[in-house]
């Protein structure tokens, strides 16, 4: 038995070596963009690549500074007493709870705030957030993938402090850029084609036992009509950074992230739970529902609402109202199924794919809810 384990470990180490790219072999050109915990460069390694260099400059810096945190909480949109209680993590007496939707649930141990979002740009990761073993484990997941709707993983630099992920370079723009920045309109037919490809890529990941954990329009590229999904399976090391302030009990919430989180994830949000959130295939399907909504409506669900209001509503099972959405019943049904409160009532991706394939195209094309004349097309 011991010999078997030893051989297996040796095999794993050897096969990891295949994917280990010496940092010196990479050429880095301009920065494409900077996310919360990594900077992506256009690079070259036997051809054009994208290199995501993870920020690991100072493992001792705190992700969340207590002073800034207190300042931000003070500026928060509810009473001083409520803020003080939130800081002390004590529930508000029922009588004192603000009546508006923007309040912190009394049992909350986290302090969600739109402003905490900014704090996540602190250029550091704590040991808590980044562990080499987790990184290697997630890289091992990444290398098992090969699908036309998934970005091609080419290798990784695994020697600290240089931790990087090398993938094929995506051309085109992300769905997020199309929808939220350029305000491109997607016709219903086009949305269906995009959704089908996302379902194909996601179905493949799930069939291989890989959960994306961060499916969102920022991580979906459109290259000449072809969908390419990025950033799968790397959530644990790159996405969340929990406060290490004096109390050690604050949670930073990345911008635009909440509306992709299924109720069971929202309910599990609390400090120190970063690596233990109950992600599952079903939580990926919930996130897909949000992408589907963005494609159809051109905006995020719960638009303009503060994080704490979203947390409260989603956590107790409320959904974005579809009453103003002019779309066919079939289209809304997909949305409602993906956003089911109970995880086991959400469809899987093969089921979603076949539902999307059966949507009547002609009827969709003629639907009055979907623009015929587009000022700008998303058919890049
Ligand atoms: P977040 O930190 O919330 O995930 P993000 O997705 O913008 O935000 P990154 O994943 O670090 O952060 O990406 C930074 C930038 O690099 C983004 O503009 C993204 O579109 C771009 N990018 C990421 N991967 C690739 C790729 N393979 N090819 C081309 N551009 C990429």
Boltz pocket constraint, residues with backbone or C-beta under 6 A from the ligand:
constraints:
  - pocket:
      binder: B
      contacts: [[A, 32], [A, 33], [A, 34], [A, 35], [A, 36], [A, 37], [A, 38], [A, 39], [A, 40], [A, 50], [A, 52], [A, 151], [A, 167], [A, 168], [A, 169], [A, 170], [A, 171], [A, 174], [A, 218], [A, 219], [A, 230], [A, 231], [A, 238], [A, 254], [A, 255]]
      max_distance: 6.0
